[in-house]
Amino acid sequence: MTTVGAYGFTLIKESEVERLIDLEEAYFAIEDSYKLYSRGLSTTPATTALEVDHGRLFSFLSWLNGHRFFITKLATVFTGNRLLGKAVVQPMIFLYDSSNGDLVAAIEGRYFAGIRTALSSTIAARRLLRRPAKKVALFGTGAQARAHARVLQLLVPSVVQITVYSRDKANRESFIKEMTALRDSLDLRVAESPEETAAGADLIICATSSSTPVFEASWIREDDVCVVGLGAMGPKMQEIPDELIAKSFVIVDSLKEVDTYGEIVGPRARGYSVTIGGEIGSLLCEELEVPASGPIIFKHHGLPVTDAALAEVLYGRHQV
């Protein structure tokens, strides 16, 4: 913790974010934020983006109505950073007092965002699957993928196997080396191909910066699989194949944001019919039901209400 400048706001660095987060508490706070959003009990303007030479700056704002705090999050996405050994996504969260507008905290956002997004995906594992998830296919080996491996093995004990794939062999090996501290009962595997990764999975997590699908629909068991797409942050990016999108029950975090989701606008532009079942918050409020059969897709990449919920929980633990 560091106090900064004349305003005296608190800078919460990555190491303290990691120390303070209680995953179960954070999980339920994020669930509640989705419910509030879908009930119209938050103030959450549409995400805005600024295009610059080699990337984008995204701005996210949210207030859970009646709560003590509101947030703004700024995040840069520069895919070329991968070649420079730098983070592709660099977020920062600013927490304000809703009674007077004071900035009370600035939170370094990479670990925060990874855990927040992984908790959102975990909602899919707990709430959308028709039976407990056992085998997980994880596409990607970056910060988001690592956060997902950590959170899933702690909050979804039914998971017995996680198979990971990245096009870069060195990244796959680094991922496995870092993840060796996961629970003893978890079978953590590295796949040599995307097809090997997806085969037999109950839950597929797409956590890449790919602009094209990372697997083919023919590789998966379509009768009872849930696919979570989170990495395609823009209308020209897509991780999930058109054919699967068109035949799936699609749940999104926000109906207002679907025009920014590559998994939605891409297939539609190519002539596929994409039916969106509704928002995850509506499902959590029991206003929506998962169909009895067929593939399920949960498309999200960071609804600001979840940032507001996690930032409030984190700051509260910091103040104890």
C-alpha positions as CSV (number, residue, x, y, z in Angstrom):
1,M,0.0,0.0,0.0
2,T,1.2,3.5,-0.9
3,T,-0.4,6.9,-0.2
4,V,0.0,9.2,-3.2
5,G,0.0,13.0,-3.6
6,A,-2.0,15.7,-1.9
7,Y,-5.3,13.9,-2.3
8,G,-4.0,11.0,-0.2
9,F,-5.5,8.2,-2.3
10,T,-4.2,4.7,-1.8
11,L,-2.2,2.9,-4.5
12,I,-2.8,-0.9,-4.2
13,K,-0.1,-2.7,-6.0
14,E,-0.2,-6.1,-7.7
15,S,1.4,-7.9,-4.7
16,E,-1.2,-6.6,-2.3
17,V,-4.1,-7.3,-4.6
18,E,-2.9,-10.9,-4.7
19,R,-2.6,-11.0,-0.9
20,L,-6.0,-9.4,-0.1
21,I,-8.3,-11.2,-2.5
22,D,-10.6,-13.9,-1.0
23,L,-11.8,-15.9,-3.9
24,E,-15.1,-17.1,-2.5
25,E,-16.1,-13.6,-1.3
26,A,-15.1,-12.1,-4.6
27,Y,-17.0,-14.8,-6.5
28,F,-20.3,-14.0,-4.8
29,A,-19.7,-10.2,-5.1
30,I,-19.3,-10.7,-8.9
31,E,-22.4,-12.9,-9.1
32,D,-24.4,-10.2,-7.3
33,S,-23.1,-7.5,-9.6
34,Y,-24.3,-9.4,-12.7
35,K,-27.7,-9.6,-11.0
36,L,-27.8,-5.9,-10.3
37,Y,-26.8,-5.1,-13.8
38,S,-29.5,-7.2,-15.5
39,R,-32.1,-5.8,-13.1
40,G,-31.2,-2.3,-14.1
41,L,-29.7,-1.5,-10.7
42,S,-26.4,-0.2,-11.9
43,T,-25.2,2.8,-13.8
44,T,-22.9,1.4,-16.4
45,P,-22.4,3.4,-19.7
46,A,-21.3,1.6,-22.8
47,T,-17.6,0.9,-23.1
48,T,-15.6,3.4,-25.2
49,A,-12.5,2.8,-27.1
50,L,-9.8,5.0,-28.6
51,E,-7.8,3.6,-31.6
52,V,-4.2,4.6,-31.6
53,D,-1.3,3.6,-33.9
54,H,-0.7,0.2,-32.6
55,G,-3.5,-0.6,-30.2
56,R,-6.6,0.5,-28.3
57,L,-7.4,2.3,-25.0
58,F,-10.7,1.1,-23.4
59,S,-12.6,3.1,-20.8
60,F,-15.1,1.4,-18.5
61,L,-17.3,3.1,-15.9
62,S,-19.7,1.7,-13.4
63,W,-21.6,2.3,-10.2
64,L,-23.6,-0.3,-8.4
65,N,-26.5,1.9,-7.4
66,G,-26.6,2.8,-3.7
67,H,-23.1,1.5,-3.1
68,R,-20.4,3.6,-1.4
69,F,-18.0,3.5,-4.3
70,F,-17.9,3.8,-8.1
71,I,-15.1,3.0,-10.5
72,T,-13.5,3.9,-13.8
73,K,-11.1,1.4,-15.4
74,L,-8.7,2.3,-18.2
75,A,-7.1,-0.6,-20.1
76,T,-4.7,-0.5,-23.1
77,V,-4.6,-3.5,-25.5
78,F,-1.5,-3.6,-27.7
79,T,-1.2,-7.1,-29.3
80,G,2.3,-6.3,-30.6
81,N,3.6,-6.1,-27.1
82,R,3.9,-9.9,-27.1
83,L,6.8,-9.5,-29.5
84,L,8.4,-7.1,-27.1
85,G,8.0,-9.3,-24.0
86,K,5.5,-6.8,-22.6
87,A,1.9,-7.3,-21.4
88,V,-0.7,-7.2,-24.1
89,V,-3.4,-5.8,-21.8
90,Q,-2.5,-3.2,-19.2
91,P,-5.4,-2.1,-16.9
92,M,-5.7,0.3,-14.0
93,I,-8.8,0.7,-11.8
94,F,-9.7,3.9,-10.0
95,L,-12.1,3.8,-7.0
96,Y,-14.1,6.9,-6.0
97,D,-16.3,7.8,-3.0
98,S,-19.9,8.2,-4.3
99,S,-20.8,10.7,-1.7
100,N,-18.2,13.3,-2.6
101,G,-16.3,12.2,-5.7
102,D,-12.9,11.7,-3.9
103,L,-10.5,9.3,-5.5
104,V,-9.8,6.8,-2.7
105,A,-7.7,4.1,-4.4
106,A,-5.9,3.3,-7.6
107,I,-5.5,-0.4,-8.1
108,E,-2.9,-2.0,-10.4
109,G,-5.0,-4.1,-12.7
110,R,-3.3,-7.0,-14.3
111,Y,-3.7,-9.6,-11.5
112,F,-7.0,-7.9,-10.5
113,A,-8.3,-8.3,-14.1
114,G,-7.1,-11.8,-14.4
115,I,-8.8,-13.0,-11.3
116,R,-12.0,-11.0,-11.9
117,T,-12.3,-12.5,-15.4
118,A,-11.5,-16.0,-14.1
119,L,-14.2,-15.6,-11.5
120,S,-16.7,-14.6,-14.2
121,S,-15.8,-17.7,-16.2
122,T,-16.1,-19.8,-13.0
123,I,-19.8,-18.7,-12.9
124,A,-20.2,-20.6,-16.2
125,A,-18.5,-23.6,-14.7
126,R,-20.8,-23.6,-11.7
127,R,-24.1,-22.3,-13.3
128,L,-24.2,-23.1,-17.0
129,L,-22.9,-26.7,-17.2
130,R,-25.6,-29.3,-16.8
131,R,-23.3,-31.6,-14.9
132,P,-20.1,-30.8,-12.9
133,A,-17.1,-29.9,-15.1
134,K,-14.3,-32.5,-15.0
135,K,-12.2,-31.8,-18.1
136,V,-11.2,-28.2,-19.0
137,A,-9.5,-27.2,-22.2
138,L,-7.6,-23.9,-21.8
139,F,-6.5,-22.0,-24.9
140,G,-3.8,-19.5,-24.0
141,T,-0.9,-19.3,-21.5
142,G,-0.9,-15.6,-20.6
143,A,-2.0,-13.9,-17.5
144,Q,-5.7,-14.6,-18.1
145,A,-5.0,-18.3,-18.7
146,R,-2.9,-18.6,-15.5
147,A,-5.6,-16.9,-13.4
148,H,-8.2,-19.3,-14.8
149,A,-6.1,-22.3,-13.9
150,R,-5.7,-21.0,-10.3
151,V,-9.3,-20.1,-9.8
152,L,-10.9,-23.1,-11.4
153,Q,-8.9,-25.6,-9.4
154,L,-9.8,-23.8,-6.2
155,L,-13.5,-23.1,-6.7
156,V,-14.6,-26.0,-9.0
157,P,-13.4,-29.1,-7.2
158,S,-15.1,-31.4,-9.7
159,V,-12.4,-30.4,-12.2
160,V,-9.8,-33.2,-12.4
161,Q,-8.0,-32.3,-15.6
162,I,-6.9,-29.1,-17.3
163,T,-5.3,-29.3,-20.7
164,V,-3.5,-26.2,-22.0
165,Y,-2.4,-25.1,-25.4
166,S,-0.5,-22.2,-26.9
167,R,1.1,-22.0,-30.3
168,D,4.4,-21.1,-28.6
169,K,6.1,-24.2,-27.1
170,A,8.2,-22.1,-24.7
171,N,5.0,-20.5,-23.3
172,R,3.4,-23.9,-22.8
173,E,6.5,-25.1,-20.8
174,S,6.6,-21.8,-18.8
175,F,2.9,-22.2,-17.9
176,I,3.3,-25.7,-16.6
177,K,6.4,-24.8,-14.6
178,E,4.5,-21.9,-12.9
179,M,1.4,-23.9,-12.3
180,T,3.1,-26.9,-10.5
181,A,1.7,-25.6,-7.2
182,L,-1.9,-26.4,-8.1
183,R,-3.7,-29.1,-6.1
184,D,-2.2,-32.6,-6.1
185,S,-5.4,-34.2,-7.4
186,L,-5.4,-32.0,-10.6
187,D,-4.1,-33.5,-13.8
188,L,-2.4,-30.6,-15.6
189,R,-1.5,-31.4,-19.2
190,V,0.2,-29.6,-22.1
191,A,-1.3,-30.5,-25.5
192,E,0.7,-30.5,-28.7
193,S,-2.2,-29.4,-30.9
194,P,-5.5,-27.5,-30.6
195,E,-7.4,-30.6,-31.5
196,E,-5.9,-32.6,-28.6
197,T,-6.7,-29.7,-26.3
198,A,-10.4,-29.6,-27.2
199,A,-11.1,-33.3,-27.4
200,G,-13.4,-34.6,-24.7
201,A,-13.6,-31.3,-22.7
202,D,-16.6,-30.3,-20.7
203,L,-15.5,-26.7,-20.4
204,I,-13.5,-24.8,-23.0
205,I,-11.9,-21.5,-22.0
206,C,-10.6,-19.3,-24.8
207,A,-8.1,-16.8,-23.3
208,T,-6.1,-15.7,-26.3
209,S,-5.6,-12.6,-28.4
210,S,-6.4,-14.5,-31.6
211,S,-8.3,-12.9,-34.4
212,T,-9.3,-16.3,-35.8
213,P,-11.0,-19.3,-34.1
214,V,-8.6,-21.4,-32.0
215,F,-10.4,-24.7,-32.5
216,E,-12.8,-26.3,-34.9
217,A,-16.4,-27.2,-34.1
218,S,-15.9,-30.8,-35.3
219,W,-13.3,-31.4,-32.6
220,I,-15.7,-31.1,-29.6
221,R,-18.4,-33.0,-28.0
222,E,-21.3,-30.7,-28.9
223,D,-24.0,-32.5,-26.9
224,D,-23.0,-31.1,-23.5
225,V,-20.1,-28.6,-23.7
226,C,-19.8,-25.0,-22.4
227,V,-17.4,-22.7,-24.2
228,V,-16.3,-19.4,-22.6
229,G,-14.9,-16.7,-24.9
230,L,-13.1,-13.8,-23.2
231,G,-10.1,-12.8,-25.2
232,A,-11.5,-11.4,-28.4
233,M,-11.7,-7.8,-27.3
234,G,-13.0,-6.1,-30.5
235,P,-15.4,-6.7,-33.5
236,K,-12.6,-8.0,-35.7
237,M,-11.4,-10.6,-33.2
238,Q,-12.8,-14.1,-32.8
239,E,-11.8,-17.3,-30.9
240,I,-14.9,-19.5,-31.4
241,P,-15.9,-20.9,-34.8
242,D,-18.9,-19.5,-36.6
243,E,-20.6,-23.0,-36.9
244,L,-20.5,-23.5,-33.2
245,I,-21.8,-20.0,-32.5
246,A,-24.7,-20.5,-34.8
247,K,-25.9,-23.7,-33.1
248,S,-25.3,-22.8,-29.5
249,F,-27.3,-21.3,-26.7
250,V,-25.4,-18.0,-26.3
251,I,-25.3,-16.1,-23.0
252,V,-23.5,-12.8,-22.8
253,D,-22.6,-10.5,-19.9
254,S,-24.3,-7.5,-21.5
255,L,-26.8,-7.3,-24.3
256,K,-25.8,-3.6,-24.9
257,E,-22.3,-4.6,-25.7
258,V,-22.9,-7.4,-28.3
259,D,-22.0,-5.2,-31.2
260,T,-18.4,-5.0,-29.9
261,Y,-18.0,-8.8,-29.6
262,G,-16.2,-10.5,-32.5
263,E,-17.9,-13.8,-31.7
264,I,-21.3,-12.2,-32.4
265,V,-20.7,-9.6,-35.2
266,G,-18.3,-11.8,-37.2
267,P,-20.6,-14.8,-37.8
268,R,-23.6,-12.5,-38.4
269,A,-21.6,-10.5,-41.0
270,R,-20.8,-13.8,-42.7
271,G,-24.5,-14.8,-42.9
272,Y,-24.9,-17.0,-39.8
273,S,-27.9,-16.7,-37.5
274,V,-26.8,-16.1,-34.0
275,T,-29.4,-16.3,-31.3
276,I,-28.6,-14.8,-27.9
277,G,-30.5,-16.3,-25.0
278,G,-29.9,-13.4,-22.7
279,E,-27.6,-12.1,-20.0
280,I,-25.8,-14.1,-17.3
281,G,-27.4,-11.8,-14.7
282,S,-30.9,-12.8,-15.9
283,L,-29.9,-16.5,-15.6
284,L,-28.6,-15.9,-12.0
285,C,-31.8,-14.2,-11.2
286,E,-33.6,-17.3,-12.4
287,E,-35.3,-15.4,-15.2
288,L,-33.7,-17.5,-17.8
289,E,-33.1,-21.3,-18.2
290,V,-30.4,-23.3,-19.9
291,P,-31.9,-25.6,-22.5
292,A,-31.8,-29.3,-21.8
293,S,-29.3,-30.1,-24.5
294,G,-26.8,-28.6,-27.0
295,P,-23.7,-26.5,-26.7
296,I,-23.6,-23.4,-24.5
297,I,-21.4,-20.3,-25.0
298,F,-20.7,-17.6,-22.4
299,K,-19.2,-14.5,-24.1
300,H,-17.7,-11.9,-21.8
301,H,-14.6,-9.8,-21.5
302,G,-15.1,-7.6,-18.5
303,L,-18.3,-6.0,-17.6
304,P,-17.5,-2.9,-15.5
305,V,-19.9,-3.9,-12.7
306,T,-17.7,-6.8,-11.9
307,D,-14.7,-4.4,-11.6
308,A,-16.8,-2.2,-9.3
309,A,-17.8,-5.2,-7.2
310,L,-14.3,-6.6,-6.9
311,A,-12.7,-3.2,-6.2
312,E,-15.2,-2.6,-3.4
313,V,-14.5,-6.0,-1.8
314,L,-10.7,-5.5,-2.2
315,Y,-10.7,-2.0,-0.7
316,G,-12.9,-3.2,2.2
317,R,-10.4,-5.9,3.0
318,H,-7.6,-3.4,2.7
319,Q,-9.3,-1.2,5.3
320,V,-9.7,-3.9,7.9
